[in-house]
C-alpha cells in the first residue's frame, strides 16, 4: 500500500479522473469484498462529520479502505471550515485512502519570463489546500487531469491506442480528433471500437475512421451543436429529436460539451490576440471551421460561455448519477441557453 493516505484529484478531464479513481479502488482487491471497504460521498450534500466518520472507520477484513469525496471543497468556504478540514486530513489513519475529487479548469497564463504556461484556476499554487499538500508530501499527493487542447488530441489518440494495445496512423488520429474534439471519454470509446474493428492486427487508418467511427449522423451532431450555439432553438430541437431516434443521447451530450469547451478555449485565445489563422493552427481546425468558431464565440461574452460550460458540467453530474436522463438534459440546456452578445 502506498504511503500516502490523501489523494487530491482535480481537473476537467472526467475520463482521466475516472480512470485514476478506478485504479485506486482496484487496490481493494477482491470485488466481492471491495464494496464493504468503499465509501462514496458528495461534498455538496454530505457533512464534515460524514467525511470524518467514513475516513476514521476501520477496514473490514482488509488492510485498508477507500473513501471518495466528489466536489470535496463545496462546503469548505470560511477560514474556520478550512482549518477544521485540514485538521481532519492530518488525522486520517494509515488504513484509509481518502480521495478528494475537485472539478478544476486548466488555463494558459504568462509566467514571469513572458511565456505562456498551463496553470489551474482552482487549485493553483497559492491555494490553501495546495500549500498544505506541499508541507505534507509524505501523507498527501496531488494529481491534475486536463483535457488535451485540440492540437494535442492526435498525439493523445496515438498514445491512448498504444495503451489499449493497438496503433493509429497519423492521418487516422487527426480525423478522429476532428470528430471527437477534446472529449477524451468519447475518444477512448471510439479508439476501442476501431482497434476491435481491425482486430488489433494493423494500425487504424483514416478509411477505418470514416467507415466505422461514431456514426453516419456525425454531420447532424455537428449541425445540432451549431444550431444550439447560433440561437436557432426550433431547428436545434428538431435536429435533436431526429438524432435521438438513432444516436445515443449520452454521445450527443458529449459532443455538445466538447463543442462548448472548444468555444471557451477559442474565446480565451482571441482575448490573447489570436485570429482565425492562429486559431486554425492551434486548434487543428480545417477550412472555414476556424472562422465559423470565431463567429460563434462573438455571440457570447466570456462569462456567458463559462457559465454555459459549468451548466453542462452540472447536467453531466445529474446524468451520471441518474438524476436527469441525457435526452432531457439536452433539451433543458437548449431551452436555458440565452446568449446576449451578437
Secondary structure, 3 states (H helix, E strand, C coil): CCCCCEEEEEECCHHHHHHHHHHHHHCCCCHHHHHHHEEEEECCCCCHHHHHHHHHCCCCCCCCEEEEEECCCCCCCCHHHHHHHHHHHHHCCCCEEEEEEEECCEEEEECCCCCEEEEECCCCCCCHHHHHHHHCCCCEEEEEECCCCHHHHHHHHHHHHHHCCCCECHHHHHHHHHHHCCCHHHHHHHHHHHHHHCCCCCCECHHHHHHHCCCCCHHHHHHHHHHHHCCCHHHHHHHHHHHCCCCCHHHHHHHHHHHHHHHHHHHHHHHCCCCHHHHHHHHCCCCCHHHHHHHHHCCCCHHHHHHHHHHHHHHHHHHHCCCCCHHHHHHHHHHHCCCCCC
